[in-house]
Amino acid sequence: MIVGVARLKVRMPGNHSLKGKRRIIKSLFGQVRSRFNVAISEVGYHDLWQSAEIGLSAIGNNEPTINSALDKTLDFIERVCVAEIVDSEIEIIHLGH
């Protein structure tokens, strides 16, 4: 089994409230979930209006497929322009035999 995990730090410079941030994050998560076979969650910076830390994960039996799914998801997030990715990290974990 192979697990791919990504961590993103994003900025939303035009946002001015936590309510606005939640609206942006909820919309982004819905779009990602409908297009990609990944799990996504806000994992940090919950109290900051213009920043969020987002976690993504994918699981499967083929490393190139998992890596590609995470890469395509990050590219999509950057392309939709609701949040600027300021840092990202992907880790692939091999479990079992």
N, CA, C and O of each residue as an XYZ file, in Angstrom:
388
protein
N       0.851     -1.168      0.000
C       0.000      0.000      0.000
C       0.902      1.238      0.000
O       1.927      1.272      0.680
N       0.515      2.224     -0.751
C       1.263      3.475     -0.847
C       0.336      4.628     -0.474
O      -0.789      4.731     -0.964
N       0.841      5.498      0.415
C       0.085      6.665      0.864
C       0.856      7.912      0.442
O       2.052      8.035      0.703
N       0.163      8.821     -0.203
C       0.757     10.103     -0.556
C       0.117     11.191      0.291
O      -1.105     11.261      0.425
N       0.969     12.038      0.861
C       0.491     13.109      1.724
C       1.092     14.418      1.230
O       2.282     14.485      0.924
N       0.272     15.452      1.152
C       0.759     16.782      0.771
C       0.318     17.787      1.817
O      -0.770     17.687      2.385
N       1.188     18.759      2.058
C       0.879     19.862      2.967
C       1.095     21.149      2.195
O       2.149     21.345      1.590
N       0.104     22.027      2.214
C       0.189     23.305      1.514
C      -0.024     24.435      2.500
O      -0.851     24.337      3.406
N       0.708     25.482      2.323
C       0.415     26.732      3.015
C      -0.063     27.693      1.940
O       0.618     27.908      0.938
N      -1.239     28.269      2.158
C      -1.826     29.170      1.158
C      -2.139     30.517      1.779
O      -2.363     30.635      2.984
N      -2.150     31.534      0.921
C      -2.533     32.895      1.324
C      -3.735     33.324      0.514
O      -3.872     32.970     -0.657
N      -4.599     34.087      1.145
C      -5.773     34.668      0.500
C      -5.727     36.169      0.771
O      -6.447     36.656      1.642
N      -4.885     36.918      0.034
C      -4.612     38.315      0.378
C      -5.822     39.235      0.320
O      -5.831     40.252      1.014
N      -6.833     38.931     -0.465
C      -7.998     39.796     -0.566
C      -9.059     39.521      0.478
O     -10.088     40.197      0.506
N      -8.830     38.548      1.333
C      -9.819     38.160      2.320
C      -9.686     39.023      3.580
O      -8.574     39.374      3.976
N     -10.828     39.369      4.217
C     -10.791     40.255      5.377
C     -11.576     39.755      6.584
O     -11.847     40.521      7.509
N     -11.951     38.444      6.581
C     -12.676     37.912      7.742
C     -12.562     36.398      7.774
O     -12.267     35.766      6.759
N     -12.799     35.818      8.949
C     -12.815     34.361      9.061
C     -13.989     33.765      8.293
O     -13.889     32.669      7.741
N     -15.108     34.499      8.262
C     -16.274     34.040      7.501
C     -15.928     33.953      6.009
O     -16.293     32.985      5.341
N     -15.231     34.956      5.495
C     -14.796     34.937      4.099
C     -13.827     33.802      3.823
O     -13.893     33.158      2.776
N     -12.920     33.559      4.772
C     -11.961     32.462      4.628
C     -12.701     31.127      4.554
O     -12.406     30.301      3.690
N     -13.653     30.915      5.452
C     -14.412     29.659      5.446
C     -15.149     29.456      4.130
O     -15.226     28.337      3.622
N     -15.694     30.542      3.576
C     -16.397     30.450      2.293
C     -15.429     30.017      1.189
O     -15.749     29.138      0.389
N     -14.257     30.631      1.149
C     -13.247     30.295      0.133
C     -12.793     28.848      0.284
O     -12.745     28.103     -0.694
N     -12.458     28.448      1.518
C     -11.968     27.090      1.779
C     -13.038     26.056      1.445
O     -12.735     25.032      0.833
N     -14.286     26.308      1.840
C     -15.373     25.363      1.566
C     -15.567     25.185      0.056
O     -15.739     24.064     -0.422
N     -15.538     26.277     -0.681
C     -15.681     26.210     -2.133
C     -14.517     25.438     -2.766
O     -14.727     24.575     -3.618
N     -13.302     25.754     -2.343
C     -12.124     25.077     -2.881
C     -12.176     23.586     -2.590
O     -11.913     22.773     -3.477
N     -12.514     23.215     -1.357
C     -12.574     21.802     -0.986
C     -13.637     21.065     -1.800
O     -13.411     19.931     -2.224
N     -14.779     21.689     -2.018
C     -15.824     21.064     -2.826
C     -15.368     20.814     -4.252
O     -15.642     19.755     -4.818
N     -14.669     21.787     -4.839
C     -14.162     21.626     -6.201
C     -13.119     20.515     -6.270
O     -13.137     19.702     -7.194
N     -12.208     20.476     -5.292
C     -11.169     19.436     -5.277
C     -11.801     18.061     -5.112
O     -11.436     17.125     -5.823
N     -12.744     17.926     -4.182
C     -13.374     16.624     -3.944
C     -14.161     16.129     -5.153
O     -14.235     14.923     -5.392
N     -14.744     17.042     -5.913
C     -15.530     16.610     -7.065
C     -14.658     16.236     -8.270
O     -15.120     15.533     -9.169
N     -13.407     16.697     -8.298
C     -12.536     16.450     -9.453
C     -11.454     15.407     -9.219
O     -10.999     14.771    -10.170
N     -11.036     15.218     -7.976
C      -9.889     14.367     -7.679
C     -10.235     13.364     -6.591
O     -11.068     13.629     -5.724
N      -9.587     12.216     -6.646
C      -9.810     11.155     -5.668
C      -8.813     11.319     -4.518
O      -7.937     10.477     -4.317
N      -8.962     12.422     -3.761
C      -8.071     12.719     -2.637
C      -8.907     13.172     -1.441
O     -10.031     13.652     -1.591
N      -8.335     13.010     -0.261
C      -8.930     13.580      0.946
C      -8.282     14.939      1.169
O      -7.087     15.101      0.921
N      -9.055     15.923      1.636
C      -8.542     17.277      1.839
C      -9.143     17.857      3.110
O     -10.323     17.664      3.402
N      -8.302     18.577      3.865
C      -8.764     19.163      5.117
C      -7.903     20.370      5.473
O      -6.722     20.426      5.129
N      -8.507     21.336      6.165
C      -7.727     22.439      6.721
C      -7.091     21.930      8.009
O      -7.794     21.469      8.908
N      -5.754     22.012      8.104
C      -5.049     21.421      9.238
C      -4.288     22.441     10.082
O      -3.683     22.072     11.089
N      -4.305     23.712      9.694
C      -3.592     24.705     10.479
C      -4.014     26.116     10.135
O      -4.723     26.348      9.156
N      -3.565     27.067     10.960
C      -3.853     28.494     10.796
C      -5.360     28.777     10.836
O      -5.850     29.634     10.100
N      -6.073     28.077     11.671
C      -7.530     28.207     11.727
C      -8.014     29.613     12.086
O      -9.095     30.021     11.662
N      -7.235     30.342     12.849
C      -7.675     31.656     13.323
C      -7.127     32.818     12.498
O      -7.356     33.977     12.843
N      -6.410     32.527     11.418
C      -5.861     33.593     10.576
C      -6.775     33.832      9.377
O      -7.202     32.882      8.721
N      -7.072     35.085      9.095
C      -7.997     35.430      8.010
C      -7.427     35.140      6.633
O      -8.161     34.703      5.747
N      -6.151     35.371      6.435
C      -5.583     35.337      5.089
C      -4.655     34.162      4.839
O      -3.999     34.110      3.798
N      -4.585     33.215      5.767
C      -3.700     32.066      5.608
C      -4.425     30.786      5.990
O      -5.336     30.788      6.818
N      -3.998     29.695      5.368
C      -4.529     28.381      5.730
C      -3.448     27.351      5.465
O      -2.625     27.504      4.563
N      -3.466     26.302      6.266
C      -2.618     25.142      6.009
C      -3.570     24.013      5.635
O      -4.514     23.718      6.368
N      -3.320     23.394      4.508
C      -4.213     22.382      3.953
C      -3.463     21.065      3.832
O      -2.318     21.032      3.382
N      -4.112     19.985      4.232
C      -3.561     18.647      4.077
C      -4.330     17.877      3.024
O      -5.556     17.955      2.950
N      -3.598     17.132      2.209
C      -4.192     16.279      1.179
C      -3.636     14.875      1.354
O      -2.494     14.713      1.785
N      -4.416     13.868      1.029
C      -3.880     12.510      1.029
C      -4.556     11.676     -0.046
O      -5.712     11.890     -0.413
N      -3.782     10.716     -0.532
C      -4.282      9.756     -1.518
C      -3.656      8.409     -1.185
O      -2.536      8.348     -0.679
N      -4.369      7.345     -1.463
C      -3.879      6.001     -1.144
C      -4.077      5.101     -2.360
O      -5.058      5.232     -3.092
N      -3.139      4.194     -2.564
C      -3.245      3.274     -3.680
C      -2.105      2.282     -3.665
O      -1.436      2.103     -2.647
N      -1.884      1.632     -4.810
C      -0.825      0.630     -4.887
C       0.235      0.967     -5.921
O       1.068      0.120     -6.246
N       0.220      2.201     -6.452
C       1.147      2.586     -7.505
C       1.670      3.992     -7.214
O       0.902      4.954     -7.245
N       2.965      4.121     -6.931
C       3.529      5.416     -6.548
C       3.352      6.492     -7.617
O       2.958      7.608     -7.277
N       3.626      6.209     -8.905
C       3.441      7.264     -9.910
C       2.000      7.783     -9.981
O       1.782      8.972    -10.213
N       1.035      6.913     -9.785
C      -0.365      7.327     -9.819
C      -0.695      8.230     -8.638
O      -1.374      9.245     -8.801
N      -0.225      7.871     -7.462
C      -0.474      8.670     -6.256
C       0.209     10.033     -6.385
O      -0.396     11.068     -6.106
N       1.475     10.021     -6.810
C       2.220     11.271     -6.970
C       1.553     12.169     -8.004
O       1.453     13.379     -7.803
N       1.100     11.588     -9.102
C       0.422     12.349    -10.150
C      -0.885     12.953     -9.636
O      -1.200     14.100     -9.954
N      -1.643     12.199     -8.851
C      -2.914     12.708     -8.313
C      -2.662     13.931     -7.432
O      -3.384     14.923     -7.528
N      -1.647     13.864     -6.581
C      -1.340     14.995     -5.705
C      -0.829     16.185     -6.508
O      -1.225     17.322     -6.254
N       0.058     15.926     -7.482
C       0.565     17.013     -8.336
C      -0.558     17.714     -9.088
O      -0.597     18.943     -9.148
N      -1.469     16.935     -9.662
C      -2.590     17.516    -10.411
C      -3.508     18.325     -9.493
O      -4.043     19.357     -9.898
N      -3.686     17.857     -8.266
C      -4.518     18.587     -7.314
C      -3.875     19.917     -6.953
O      -4.561     20.938     -6.906
N      -2.574     19.925     -6.700
C      -1.861     21.170     -6.393
C      -1.914     22.132     -7.576
O      -2.126     23.331     -7.396
N      -1.721     21.607     -8.786
C      -1.811     22.449     -9.986
C      -3.193     23.069    -10.114
O      -3.318     24.246    -10.452
N      -4.240     22.279     -9.843
C      -5.606     22.794     -9.911
C      -5.817     23.912     -8.898
O      -6.379     24.955     -9.231
N      -5.367     23.700     -7.662
C      -5.541     24.715     -6.621
C      -4.857     26.008     -7.036
O      -5.408     27.091     -6.840
N      -3.672     25.905     -7.603
C      -2.963     27.100     -8.050
C      -3.676     27.765     -9.231
O      -3.683     28.991     -9.342
N      -4.266     26.968    -10.101
C      -4.930     27.477    -11.306
C      -6.245     28.191    -11.015
O      -6.585     29.151    -11.707
N      -6.996     27.741    -10.000
C      -8.298     28.363     -9.729
C      -8.158     29.733     -9.074
O      -9.131     30.484     -9.001
N      -6.972     30.062     -8.603
C      -6.618     31.424     -8.154
C      -7.430     31.950     -6.976
O      -7.502     33.166     -6.800
N      -8.039     31.102     -6.171
C      -8.712     31.618     -4.971
C      -7.729     31.740     -3.821
O      -7.979     32.465     -2.858
N      -6.601     31.026     -3.921
C      -5.579     31.069     -2.878
C      -4.213     30.874     -3.532
O      -4.057     30.082     -4.461
N      -3.247     31.604     -3.031
C      -1.883     31.518     -3.542
C      -1.107     30.508     -2.699
O      -1.024     30.651     -1.479
N      -0.541     29.493     -3.342
C       0.273     28.514     -2.628
C       1.635     29.154     -2.353
O       2.351     29.525     -3.283
N       1.986     29.279     -1.071
C       3.269     29.874     -0.705
C       4.289     28.806     -0.308
O       5.487     29.087     -0.280
N       3.842     27.597     -0.003
C       4.753     26.508      0.331
C       3.995     25.200      0.154
O       2.796     25.127      0.424
N       4.694     24.174     -0.297
C       4.067     22.856     -0.416
C       5.120     21.779     -0.225
O       6.309     21.981     -0.472
N       4.641     20.638      0.220
C       5.519     19.502      0.466
C       4.716     18.236      0.198
O       3.575     18.113      0.643
N       5.313     17.296     -0.530
C       4.662     16.008     -0.802
C       5.559     14.909     -0.247
O       6.778     14.937     -0.414
N       4.933     13.941      0.416
C       5.670     12.785      0.927
C       4.934     11.520      0.499
O       3.711     11.434      0.607
N       5.696     10.538      0.009
C       5.135      9.249     -0.382
C       5.614      8.218      0.632
O       6.812      8.097      0.887
N       4.676      7.481      1.204
C       4.986      6.509      2.246
C       4.608      5.115      1.751
O       3.478      4.898      1.313
N       5.554      4.165      1.819
C       5.305      2.781      1.435
C       5.042      1.977      2.704
O       5.865      1.961      3.620
N       3.899      1.315      2.751
C       3.522      0.503      3.915
C       3.379     -0.957      3.484
O       2.929     -1.239      2.374
N       3.752     -1.852      4.338
C       3.596     -3.275      4.042
C       4.722     -3.803      3.179
O       5.807     -3.225      3.130
N       4.459     -4.889      2.509
C       5.498     -5.580      1.733
C       5.516     -5.093      0.334
O       6.323     -5.557     -0.472
